[in-house]
Amino acid sequence: MKILIVSQYFWPENFRINDLTQELMQRGHSVTVLTGIPNYPAGRVFDAYRQDPKAFEQYSGARVWRVPMLARGQGAVRLFLNYLSFVLGACLHGPWWLRGQQADVIFVFEPSPVTVGLPAILLGRIKGTPVVFWALDLWPETLAAIGVVRSPRVLGWIGHLVKFIYERCTLVLGQSHAFLASIAKYCSDAQKIRYFPSWAEEIFNQPDLVPAPEVPVLDGVFNVLFAGNIGEAQDLPAVLDAAESLKHNAAIRWLIVGDGRKSGWLLEEVARRGLQGNVLLLGRFPVERMPSFYAHADALLVSLKKDPVFSMTIPGKVQSYLMAGVPLLGMLDGEGAKVITEANAGLVCAAGDSGGLAAAVLQMAAMPADRRLQLGANGHAFAQKEFGRGLLMDRLEELLHEAADIYKKTKETA
């Protein structure tokens, strides 16, 4: 198939769409990517891109077109302008750059914002091509949950925008079962909604890893590792509350690997609470390096704020954690907690329950080593069964072909 991917984020930014593009190319498809200038999560354009933009025009054989846009920077206004500038850049430049290039299907990758669907719909209309939208974040619910938008009227407007986008897609994919009902509120045709979760990345399925040299090795210490985006949704205040309650327990250490909009706050807060000896902030590393940090972990931590929308979400790191074969500690509700429990892969407490997290850390640290090994093995087996990369890539190919068939039949009967 000829597949056009529309995504505001792409390599060298660290998102699953990179892995997906590579896999589609390996399966013999022709892939073109319309994306933005790499600046996530720090909000600054990557130095390597500034120095040599042409080096980022190809990825695993796929042609990559990058539209001019404003970097995220800091603050809500700058983030809004970042979202808006991508839409305008993609709508203005995309049709011209891609003129004469046919596509069998347009695939939209949406971890946020939902507005990434607008240029995809425009291109779909111009080219007479079906659009498949993969919703990894729920708008407007997430905006309300993290406090970015509080006005009911504005949230209502955004809801109309979401409906406008979903109605014009041939298929809308939800990353969890709980997403489907929320998507249906903005879809007049529920028959177009499908369940499609994130896959467990094979890079985390590596035996005999060499541990990252950036982490000092301390004998007799139980390492709890948090990896990924450091943002509002991850509820780092509650995580630090748990760390502070265990501050005088020298046998517990917290490792945080990642970057994001709350990174500056986190650095200041660790210092304010006097947690420098308990919480090690390691910074951001490419995904290829992450397994070496996981090799230090006795437990992998996933957390989300307490809110109905987050209870419907399976954080993408859950699949990666499970595949790594390391026990999980979850401070979250709903779908994410359900996966950990069903997999029998770790311990879970309610979202925002810092006391429960601290207790779970102590409980897991006290477990016999073979019990923790079994929890990790359970998670690994569950990841392969439910979130196996090959299995889900096969499913996505089926969905893309299905969208093309539906679109063709719709045109024939119109």
Helices and strands as residue ranges (DSSP letters): E 2-6, H 16-26, E 30-35, H 47-51, G 53-56, E 58-59, E 62-66, H 76-97, E 105-110, G 114-116, H 117-127, E 131-135, H 141-145, H 152-167, E 171-174, H 177-184, G 190-192, E 193-195, G 202-204, E 222-229, H 236-245, E 252-259, H 263-272, E 279-283, G 287-289, H 290-294, E 299-303, H 308-311, H 316-324, E 328-331, H 334-343, E 346-349, H 354-365, H 369-386, H 389-413
